[in-house]
Amino acid sequence: MDNKLIILDPSLRDGSHAIGHQLTPEQVSGYVKLVDNAGVNIIEVGHGLGLGASCASVGMSRFSDSVLNDAALNAAINSEICNFVLPGFATIVRNIAPAMDQGINVFRFGTHCTEADLAQKHIEYVVENGGTAMTSLVMSHMTDEQTLLQQAKKFQDYGASSVTLMDSAGAFTLSETRKKISCLVDGLEINIGYHGHNNLGLAVANSIIARESGASILDATARGFGAGAGNTSIEEMIAALHKENMVTSVDLMKLLDASDFAQSHIIQEMPVVTNAGIIGGYYGVCGAFQKHVINASSTYGVPVDKIYQMLADRKAVAGQEDMIIEIAVQLKGELK
């Protein structure tokens, strides 16, 4: 385990949710050049749900994975370019092997927090072919720290170099972050990361707590760019880390230039913590659902909180957006 702090910026992947996956190669290239110059270690690029996810049910990308990868790879000098992979969308033959041939060497595999085994063959393929396999446990608020540890051990056994706890719903409290990150740090030999969302206004604070608890990878995006209430704001997080005398490779002033570029050239609507975001964080529902929930609420005339409550009861996860309409229709019938 390496205690050096790695900053991973998924603005060009997680942020894609917020703009309907309409990123252009020009936007990717422009942003990558600036965050690369600022010293960000890893830049994640692609559709919000990763390689191969572009489809009608979760959103069509304007440009293909390969086009966006080319733009990022050609713009980066020092930063590593990473692709996110959900095994339910991506396959080795159709998506991962071509990305490796293109020059992508770092992949971050995500599974639901209790389903690490779904990524085994994907992780092993990347490692066997000389790549770096990072991993993530998605919706990690939905289970306890011992279950997360057991799942993370599977990733470690498959050859992963790290595991990140994704607070996909912005539901983590400070004590939960401390408890879960500490458990993984104490129980594993690989690097541990934290990926926050800001539904409860705790994303930066949780990131600091994660680092204090031994995390060596922190995710954050430009201006918190991301679905719903947004992600951890990278410029706020870096400033806070430096104020706490926590060393990073990032030049804050150069990073602010990158965030200005993202705000003026990529971000269509600045993420804010709204009622819907707070309700989503409170019930622990994936942040990418927020726009879909608001639209369904308006279309069918049913309360936002009732939709979120039913999504939470059904333990909905990313990729199950079609469930939102089904729930809205059901609620409309019940309210007649």
Buried (B, 14 or more C-beta within 10 A) or exposed (E): EEEEBBBBBBBBBBBBBBBBBBBBBEBBBBBBBBBBBBBBBBBBBBBBBBBBBBEEEBBEBBBEBBBBBBBBBBBBEEBBBBBBBBBBBBBBEEBBBBBBEBEBBBBBBBBBBBBBEBBBEBBBBBBEEEBBBBBBBBBBBBBEBEBBBEBBBBBBEBBBBBBBBBBBBBBBBBEBBBBBBBBBBEBBEBBBBBBBBBBBEBBBBBBBBBBBBBBBBBBBBBBBBBBBBBBBBBBBBBBBBEEEEBEBBBBBEBBBBBBBBBEEEBBEEEBEBBEBBBBBBBBBBBBBBBBBBBEBBEEBEBEBBBBBBBBBEEEBBBBBBEBBBEBBBBBBEEEE
